[in-house]
Amino acid sequence: MKAVILAGGLGSRLKPFTEIIPKPLLPIGEKSVLEIQIEKLKKHGFNEIFLATNYKSDYIENFFGDGSRYGIKLTISREEKPLGTAGPLLLLKEQLTEPFLVMNGDILTLADFGKLHNFAVNNESLLTISIKKEITPYAFGNIFFDKDLVTGIEEKPDIVMYILAGIYIMKPEIFSYFPEDEYFGMDKLIKKLLFVGQPVTKYDLKEYWLDIGRLDDYEKAQEAYTEHFKGE
């Protein structure tokens, strides 16, 4: 099975760390984010992985080589210009001839990638998106009223949202919806598919998941490594 890790972002919100090291190579415990992801993908049956890079590509290529020490086939794909979160996949169109997984290079998760892949392959959608339930406590009470009369109060209700988890399964036919040589994000791809009537399937991610987008998330990742990933 094949997977693409999107590892070309600038990591602006993680400065000053990312001024020296690309975000996917930031150390989490004893390993980099990318190493943890690659080992997890291999564990679930993915034996060919593509790293879509832009910012500090040389660092990533020098670090991983051909992937042989991880027991996989590894290919580095380089963008000549930023192409967004979906655009870089078009550079790999000739190699991605079967259903493939795509994930952001700044995610720590215990997701069963093999189970997700099987789920997606067995439905008719060209795109399956993983979603994660996020519950955020609201800081204020919510007042209900009719004209000038208060009818009720809900004290600090939780805000429940389902967010994109940054892990996708795509089928090769999806490339017909990609513009050539343009900046193209996952959000635009999803909207385009929905606009033309192509079904998009969702997959509920129940396992541990963390997006390492900000400095406080990076601190959480260090704790998560000890609890969930160390020793694997």
Phi and psi restraints in degrees (value plus and minus 20) as a CYANA .aco file:
   2 LYS   PHI    -134.4   -94.4
   2 LYS   PSI     127.9   167.9
   3 ALA   PHI    -162.5  -122.5
   3 ALA   PSI     128.8   168.8
   4 VAL   PHI    -139.7   -99.7
   4 VAL   PSI     109.2   149.2
   5 ILE   PHI    -127.4   -87.4
   5 ILE   PSI     104.1   144.1
   6 LEU   PHI    -101.5   -61.5
   6 LEU   PSI      85.1   125.1
   7 ALA   PHI    -144.4  -104.4
   7 ALA   PSI      11.9    51.9
   8 GLY   PHI    -128.5   -88.5
   8 GLY   PSI     -16.8    23.2
   9 GLY   PHI     -90.0   -50.0
   9 GLY   PSI     138.0   178.0
  10 LEU   PHI     -97.7   -57.7
  10 LEU   PSI     -44.4    -4.4
  11 GLY   PHI      43.7    83.7
  11 GLY   PSI      19.6    59.6
  12 SER   PHI     -78.9   -38.9
  12 SER   PSI     -54.7   -14.7
  13 ARG   PHI     -96.7   -56.7
  13 ARG   PSI     -26.3    13.7
  14 LEU   PHI    -129.3   -89.3
  14 LEU   PSI      -1.5    38.5
  15 LYS   PHI     -87.8   -47.8
  15 LYS   PSI     127.2   167.2
  16 PRO   PHI    -108.5   -68.5
  16 PRO   PSI     -22.8    17.2
  17 PHE   PHI     -76.9   -36.9
  17 PHE   PSI     -64.1   -24.1
  18 THR   PHI    -100.0   -60.0
  18 THR   PSI     -22.0    18.0
  19 GLU   PHI     -91.9   -51.9
  19 GLU   PSI     -40.5    -0.5
  20 ILE   PHI    -130.0   -90.0
  20 ILE   PSI     -63.1   -23.1
  21 ILE   PHI    -140.1  -100.1
  21 ILE   PSI     112.8   152.8
  22 PRO   PHI     -81.8   -41.8
  22 PRO   PSI     124.6   164.6
  23 LYS   PHI     -70.9   -30.9
  23 LYS   PSI     -63.3   -23.3
  24 PRO   PHI     -86.7   -46.7
  24 PRO   PSI     -32.6     7.4
  25 LEU   PHI    -120.6   -80.6
  25 LEU   PSI     -17.4    22.6
  26 LEU   PHI     -80.9   -40.9
  26 LEU   PSI     116.8   156.8
  27 PRO   PHI     -93.0   -53.0
  27 PRO   PSI     112.9   152.9
  28 ILE   PHI    -139.6   -99.6
  28 ILE   PSI      85.2   125.2
  29 GLY   PHI      44.6    84.6
  29 GLY   PSI    -143.7  -103.7
  30 GLU   PHI    -113.8   -73.8
  30 GLU   PSI     -20.6    19.4
  31 LYS   PHI    -153.8  -113.8
  31 LYS   PSI     146.7   186.7
  32 SER   PHI    -106.3   -66.3
  32 SER   PSI     144.0   184.0
  33 VAL   PHI     -76.5   -36.5
  33 VAL   PSI     -65.8   -25.8
  34 LEU   PHI     -82.7   -42.7
  34 LEU   PSI     -59.4   -19.4
  35 GLU   PHI     -80.8   -40.8
  35 GLU   PSI     -64.1   -24.1
  36 ILE   PHI     -81.1   -41.1
  36 ILE   PSI     -64.0   -24.0
  37 GLN   PHI     -84.1   -44.1
  37 GLN   PSI     -66.1   -26.1
  38 ILE   PHI     -81.2   -41.2
  38 ILE   PSI     -63.2   -23.2
  39 GLU   PHI     -85.4   -45.4
  39 GLU   PSI     -57.4   -17.4
  40 LYS   PHI     -86.6   -46.6
  40 LYS   PSI     -63.3   -23.3
  41 LEU   PHI     -82.4   -42.4
  41 LEU   PSI     -63.9   -23.9
  42 LYS   PHI     -80.5   -40.5
  42 LYS   PSI     -62.5   -22.5
  43 LYS   PHI     -76.6   -36.6
  43 LYS   PSI     -52.2   -12.2
  44 HIS   PHI    -120.1   -80.1
  44 HIS   PSI      -2.3    37.7
  45 GLY   PHI      79.9   119.9
  45 GLY   PSI     -15.2    24.8
  46 PHE   PHI    -108.7   -68.7
  46 PHE   PSI     100.7   140.7
  47 ASN   PHI    -135.2   -95.2
  47 ASN   PSI     -22.7    17.3
  48 GLU   PHI    -153.7  -113.7
  48 GLU   PSI      97.8   137.8
  49 ILE   PHI    -145.1  -105.1
  49 ILE   PSI     115.4   155.4
  50 PHE   PHI    -130.9   -90.9
  50 PHE   PSI     113.1   153.1
  51 LEU   PHI    -125.4   -85.4
  51 LEU   PSI      93.0   133.0
  52 ALA   PHI    -106.9   -66.9
  52 ALA   PSI      91.0   131.0
  53 THR   PHI    -141.4  -101.4
  53 THR   PSI     140.0   180.0
  54 ASN   PHI    -167.7  -127.7
  54 ASN   PSI     -89.5   -49.5
  55 TYR   PHI     -91.2   -51.2
  55 TYR   PSI     103.8   143.8
  56 LYS   PHI      33.2    73.2
  56 LYS   PSI      26.8    66.8
  57 SER   PHI     -77.4   -37.4
  57 SER   PSI     -59.3   -19.3
  58 ASP   PHI     -78.8   -38.8
  58 ASP   PSI     -58.6   -18.6
  59 TYR   PHI     -79.3   -39.3
  59 TYR   PSI     -66.1   -26.1
  60 ILE   PHI     -88.4   -48.4
  60 ILE   PSI     -63.5   -23.5
  61 GLU   PHI     -84.1   -44.1
  61 GLU   PSI     -62.9   -22.9
  62 ASN   PHI     -85.7   -45.7
  62 ASN   PSI     -52.2   -12.2
  63 PHE   PHI     -91.9   -51.9
  63 PHE   PSI     -62.5   -22.5
  64 PHE   PHI    -120.5   -80.5
  64 PHE   PSI     -45.9    -5.9
  65 GLY   PHI      40.8    80.8
  65 GLY   PSI    -153.6  -113.6
  66 ASP   PHI    -114.5   -74.5
  66 ASP   PSI     -16.1    23.9
  67 GLY   PHI      62.7   102.7
  67 GLY   PSI     -17.2    22.8
  68 SER   PHI     -82.9   -42.9
  68 SER   PSI     -51.6   -11.6
  69 ARG   PHI     -91.9   -51.9
  69 ARG   PSI     -31.1     8.9
  70 TYR   PHI    -121.6   -81.6
  70 TYR   PSI     -20.7    19.3
  71 GLY   PHI      55.7    95.7
  71 GLY   PSI       6.7    46.7
  72 ILE   PHI    -153.9  -113.9
  72 ILE   PSI     148.5   188.5
  73 LYS   PHI    -114.5   -74.5
  73 LYS   PSI     104.8   144.8
  74 LEU   PHI    -142.2  -102.2
  74 LEU   PSI     112.9   152.9
  75 THR   PHI    -146.0  -106.0
  75 THR   PSI     112.3   152.3
  76 ILE   PHI    -115.6   -75.6
  76 ILE   PSI     103.6   143.6
  77 SER   PHI    -128.9   -88.9
  77 SER   PSI     109.4   149.4
  78 ARG   PHI    -132.5   -92.5
  78 ARG   PSI     111.8   151.8
  79 GLU   PHI    -105.6   -65.6
  79 GLU   PSI     116.9   156.9
  80 GLU   PHI     -99.7   -59.7
  80 GLU   PSI     -42.6    -2.6
  81 LYS   PHI    -167.2  -127.2
  81 LYS   PSI     137.4   177.4
  82 PRO   PHI     -80.2   -40.2
  82 PRO   PSI     111.3   151.3
  83 LEU   PHI    -140.0  -100.0
  83 LEU   PSI     -10.8    29.2
  84 GLY   PHI      64.1   104.1
  84 GLY   PSI    -183.8  -143.8
  85 THR   PHI    -111.8   -71.8
  85 THR   PSI     -37.0     3.0
  86 ALA   PHI    -129.8   -89.8
  86 ALA   PSI     -55.9   -15.9
  87 GLY   PHI     -71.1   -31.1
  87 GLY   PSI     -60.7   -20.7
  88 PRO   PHI     -80.5   -40.5
  88 PRO   PSI     -42.3    -2.3
  89 LEU   PHI     -86.5   -46.5
  89 LEU   PSI     -49.9    -9.9
  90 LEU   PHI     -84.8   -44.8
  90 LEU   PSI     -46.4    -6.4
  91 LEU   PHI     -86.8   -46.8
  91 LEU   PSI     -38.2     1.8
  92 LEU   PHI    -128.7   -88.7
  92 LEU   PSI      -5.5    34.5
  93 LYS   PHI     -73.8   -33.8
  93 LYS   PSI     -60.8   -20.8
  94 GLU   PHI     -89.3   -49.3
  94 GLU   PSI     -47.3    -7.3
  95 GLN   PHI    -109.2   -69.2
  95 GLN   PSI     -44.4    -4.4
  96 LEU   PHI    -114.8   -74.8
  96 LEU   PSI      55.5    95.5
  97 THR   PHI    -122.5   -82.5
  97 THR   PSI     -10.3    29.7
  98 GLU   PHI    -161.4  -121.4
  98 GLU   PSI     145.5   185.5
  99 PRO   PHI     -73.1   -33.1
  99 PRO   PSI     114.2   154.2
 100 PHE   PHI    -157.0  -117.0
 100 PHE   PSI     134.6   174.6
 101 LEU   PHI    -114.6   -74.6
 101 LEU   PSI     123.9   163.9
 102 VAL   PHI    -148.1  -108.1
 102 VAL   PSI     114.5   154.5
 103 MET   PHI    -164.5  -124.5
 103 MET   PSI     131.0   171.0
 104 ASN   PHI     -88.6   -48.6
 104 ASN   PSI     127.0   167.0
 105 GLY   PHI    -104.1   -64.1
 105 GLY   PSI      -3.9    36.1
 106 ASP   PHI    -150.2  -110.2
 106 ASP   PSI      12.7    52.7
 107 ILE   PHI    -136.7   -96.7
 107 ILE   PSI     114.7   154.7
 108 LEU   PHI    -130.2   -90.2
 108 LEU   PSI     107.0   147.0
 109 THR   PHI    -175.4  -135.4
 109 THR   PSI     133.3   173.3
 110 LEU   PHI    -121.4   -81.4
 110 LEU   PSI      -1.2    38.8
 111 ALA   PHI     -77.6   -37.6
 111 ALA   PSI     126.0   166.0
 112 ASP   PHI    -106.7   -66.7
 112 ASP   PSI      73.6   113.6
 113 PHE   PHI     -83.6   -43.6
 113 PHE   PSI     -54.4   -14.4
 114 GLY   PHI     -84.7   -44.7
 114 GLY   PSI     -61.8   -21.8
 115 LYS   PHI     -83.9   -43.9
 115 LYS   PSI     -62.2   -22.2
 116 LEU   PHI     -81.2   -41.2
 116 LEU   PSI     -64.7   -24.7
 117 HIS   PHI     -81.0   -41.0
 117 HIS   PSI     -66.2   -26.2
 118 ASN   PHI     -82.6   -42.6
 118 ASN   PSI     -61.2   -21.2
 119 PHE   PHI     -79.1   -39.1
 119 PHE   PSI     -65.7   -25.7
 120 ALA   PHI     -89.8   -49.8
 120 ALA   PSI     -60.0   -20.0
 121 VAL   PHI     -82.7   -42.7
 121 VAL   PSI     -51.2   -11.2
 122 ASN   PHI    -111.7   -71.7
 122 ASN   PSI      -7.6    32.4
 123 ASN   PHI    -141.4  -101.4
 123 ASN   PSI     148.8   188.8
 124 GLU   PHI    -105.3   -65.3
 124 GLU   PSI     -28.0    12.0
 125 SER   PHI     -89.6   -49.6
 125 SER   PSI     126.2   166.2
 126 LEU   PHI     -98.8   -58.8
 126 LEU   PSI     -39.1     0.9
 127 LEU   PHI    -156.9  -116.9
 127 LEU   PSI     108.2   148.2
 128 THR   PHI    -137.4   -97.4
 128 THR   PSI     106.7   146.7
 129 ILE   PHI    -129.5   -89.5
 129 ILE   PSI     118.1   158.1
 130 SER   PHI    -107.7   -67.7
 130 SER   PSI     120.6   160.6
 131 ILE   PHI    -146.9  -106.9
 131 ILE   PSI     134.7   174.7
 132 LYS   PHI    -151.4  -111.4
 132 LYS   PSI     112.1   152.1
 133 LYS   PHI     -97.7   -57.7
 133 LYS   PSI     105.0   145.0
 134 GLU   PHI    -139.6   -99.6
 134 GLU   PSI     106.9   146.9
 135 ILE   PHI    -134.2   -94.2
 135 ILE   PSI      99.9   139.9
 136 THR   PHI    -138.0   -98.0
 136 THR   PSI     101.2   141.2
 137 PRO   PHI     -84.2   -44.2
 137 PRO   PSI     113.2   153.2
 138 TYR   PHI    -107.5   -67.5
 138 TYR   PSI     122.6   162.6
 139 ALA   PHI    -102.2   -62.2
 139 ALA   PSI     -32.0     8.0
 140 PHE   PHI    -150.0  -110.0
 140 PHE   PSI     137.0   177.0
 141 GLY   PHI     -94.6   -54.6
 141 GLY   PSI     126.7   166.7
 142 ASN   PHI    -122.0   -82.0
 142 ASN   PSI     101.9   141.9
 143 ILE   PHI    -119.0   -79.0
 143 ILE   PSI     113.6   153.6
 144 PHE   PHI    -127.0   -87.0
 144 PHE   PSI     122.2   162.2
 145 PHE   PHI    -173.2  -133.2
 145 PHE   PSI     139.5   179.5
 146 ASP   PHI    -145.8  -105.8
 146 ASP   PSI      88.4   128.4
 147 LYS   PHI      37.2    77.2
 147 LYS   PSI    -137.0   -97.0
 148 ASP   PHI    -118.2   -78.2
 148 ASP   PSI     -16.5    23.5
 149 LEU   PHI    -124.0   -84.0
 149 LEU   PSI     108.5   148.5
 150 VAL   PHI     -93.7   -53.7
 150 VAL   PSI     110.5   150.5
 151 THR   PHI    -131.1   -91.1
 151 THR   PSI     -30.5     9.5
 152 GLY   PHI     156.5   196.5
 152 GLY   PSI     149.3   189.3
 153 ILE   PHI    -163.4  -123.4
 153 ILE   PSI     119.6   159.6
 154 GLU   PHI    -140.0  -100.0
 154 GLU   PSI      91.9   131.9
 155 GLU   PHI     -98.5   -58.5
 155 GLU   PSI      96.1   136.1
 156 LYS   PHI      24.4    64.4
 156 LYS   PSI      44.1    84.1
 157 PRO   PHI     -88.7   -48.7
 157 PRO   PSI     131.3   171.3
 158 ASP   PHI     -95.9   -55.9
 158 ASP   PSI     123.5   163.5
 159 ILE   PHI    -117.6   -77.6
 159 ILE   PSI      99.7   139.7
 160 VAL   PHI    -128.0   -88.0
 160 VAL   PSI     104.9   144.9
 161 MET   PHI    -154.8  -114.8
 161 MET   PSI     132.4   172.4
 162 TYR   PHI    -130.1   -90.1
 162 TYR   PSI      97.3   137.3
 163 ILE   PHI    -130.1   -90.1
 163 ILE   PSI     136.5   176.5
 164 LEU   PHI     -85.0   -45.0
 164 LEU   PSI     109.1   149.1
 165 ALA   PHI    -113.4   -73.4
 165 ALA   PSI     -18.2    21.8
 166 GLY   PHI      53.5    93.5
 166 GLY   PSI       3.1    43.1
 167 ILE   PHI    -152.3  -112.3
 167 ILE   PSI     107.5   147.5
 168 TYR   PHI    -155.9  -115.9
 168 TYR   PSI     134.0   174.0
 169 ILE   PHI    -139.4   -99.4
 169 ILE   PSI     109.0   149.0
 170 MET   PHI    -144.3  -104.3
 170 MET   PSI     132.9   172.9
 171 LYS   PHI    -127.1   -87.1
 171 LYS   PSI     126.9   166.9
 172 PRO   PHI     -74.3   -34.3
 172 PRO   PSI     -48.8    -8.8
 173 GLU   PHI     -82.1   -42.1
 173 GLU   PSI     -36.0     4.0
 174 ILE   PHI     -85.7   -45.7
 174 ILE   PSI     -42.2    -2.2
 175 PHE   PHI     -84.2   -44.2
 175 PHE   PSI     -38.5     1.5
 176 SER   PHI     -87.9   -47.9
 176 SER   PSI     -32.7     7.3
 177 TYR   PHI    -121.2   -81.2
 177 TYR   PSI     -15.0    25.0
 178 PHE   PHI    -114.1   -74.1
 178 PHE   PSI     112.8   152.8
 179 PRO   PHI     -95.1   -55.1
 179 PRO   PSI     128.8   168.8
 180 GLU   PHI     -97.1   -57.1
 180 GLU   PSI     110.1   150.1
 181 ASP   PHI      33.2    73.2
 181 ASP   PSI      24.1    64.1
 182 GLU   PHI    -150.7  -110.7
 182 GLU   PSI     133.6   173.6
 183 TYR   PHI     -86.7   -46.7
 183 TYR   PSI     102.2   142.2
 184 PHE   PHI    -165.0  -125.0
 184 PHE   PSI      96.8   136.8
 185 GLY   PHI    -115.9   -75.9
 185 GLY   PSI     141.6   181.6
 186 MET   PHI     -79.9   -39.9
 186 MET   PSI     -55.9   -15.9
 187 ASP   PHI     -82.0   -42.0
 187 ASP   PSI     -61.2   -21.2
 188 LYS   PHI     -88.5   -48.5
 188 LYS   PSI     -56.5   -16.5
 189 LEU   PHI     -83.0   -43.0
 189 LEU   PSI     -66.3   -26.3
 190 ILE   PHI     -81.6   -41.6
 190 ILE   PSI     -66.0   -26.0
 191 LYS   PHI     -82.5   -42.5
 191 LYS   PSI     -58.7   -18.7
 192 LYS   PHI     -85.4   -45.4
 192 LYS   PSI     -63.7   -23.7
 193 LEU   PHI     -82.2   -42.2
 193 LEU   PSI     -64.0   -24.0
 194 LEU   PHI     -85.0   -45.0
 194 LEU   PSI     -57.7   -17.7
 195 PHE   PHI     -83.5   -43.5
 195 PHE   PSI     -59.5   -19.5
 196 VAL   PHI    -109.6   -69.6
 196 VAL   PSI     -17.1    22.9
 197 GLY   PHI      67.7   107.7
 197 GLY   PSI      -5.9    34.1
 198 GLN   PHI    -101.6   -61.6
 198 GLN   PSI     109.0   149.0
 199 PRO   PHI     -88.4   -48.4
 199 PRO   PSI     122.0   162.0
 200 VAL   PHI    -140.7  -100.7
 200 VAL   PSI     106.6   146.6
 201 THR   PHI    -120.1   -80.1
 201 THR   PSI     124.8   164.8
 202 LYS   PHI    -129.5   -89.5
 202 LYS   PSI     130.0   170.0
 203 TYR   PHI    -148.4  -108.4
 203 TYR   PSI     100.5   140.5
 204 ASP   PHI     -97.0   -57.0
 204 ASP   PSI     100.1   140.1
 205 LEU   PHI    -111.2   -71.2
 205 LEU   PSI      93.6   133.6
 206 LYS   PHI    -116.0   -76.0
 206 LYS   PSI     -43.1    -3.1
 207 GLU   PHI     -97.4   -57.4
 207 GLU   PSI     153.3   193.3
 208 TYR   PHI     -76.1   -36.1
 208 TYR   PSI     119.3   159.3
 209 TRP   PHI    -172.3  -132.3
 209 TRP   PSI     116.9   156.9
 210 LEU   PHI    -166.6  -126.6
 210 LEU   PSI     107.9   147.9
 211 ASP   PHI    -113.4   -73.4
 211 ASP   PSI     101.8   141.8
 212 ILE   PHI    -114.1   -74.1
 212 ILE   PSI      55.2    95.2
 213 GLY   PHI    -121.2   -81.2
 213 GLY   PSI     -44.5    -4.5
 214 ARG   PHI    -150.5  -110.5
 214 ARG   PSI     150.6   190.6
 215 LEU   PHI     -81.2   -41.2
 215 LEU   PSI     -59.7   -19.7
 216 ASP   PHI     -89.1   -49.1
 216 ASP   PSI     -49.3    -9.3
 217 ASP   PHI     -87.7   -47.7
 217 ASP   PSI     -56.1   -16.1
 218 TYR   PHI     -83.9   -43.9
 218 TYR   PSI     -57.3   -17.3
 219 GLU   PHI     -85.8   -45.8
 219 GLU   PSI     -60.3   -20.3
 220 LYS   PHI     -83.0   -43.0
 220 LYS   PSI     -56.2   -16.2
 221 ALA   PHI     -83.2   -43.2
 221 ALA   PSI     -55.6   -15.6
 222 GLN   PHI     -83.8   -43.8
 222 GLN   PSI     -60.7   -20.7
 223 GLU   PHI     -88.5   -48.5
 223 GLU   PSI     -59.4   -19.4
 224 ALA   PHI     -85.4   -45.4
 224 ALA   PSI     -54.1   -14.1
 225 TYR   PHI     -80.8   -40.8
 225 TYR   PSI     -66.6   -26.6
 226 THR   PHI     -82.9   -42.9
 226 THR   PSI     -58.4   -18.4
 227 GLU   PHI     -99.7   -59.7
 227 GLU   PSI     -58.6   -18.6
 228 HIS   PHI    -135.4   -95.4
 228 HIS   PSI     -45.8    -5.8
 229 PHE   PHI    -139.5   -99.5
 229 PHE   PSI     -41.7    -1.7
 230 LYS   PHI     -84.9   -44.9
 230 LYS   PSI     117.0   157.0
 231 GLY   PHI      68.0   108.0
 231 GLY   PSI     -25.5    14.5
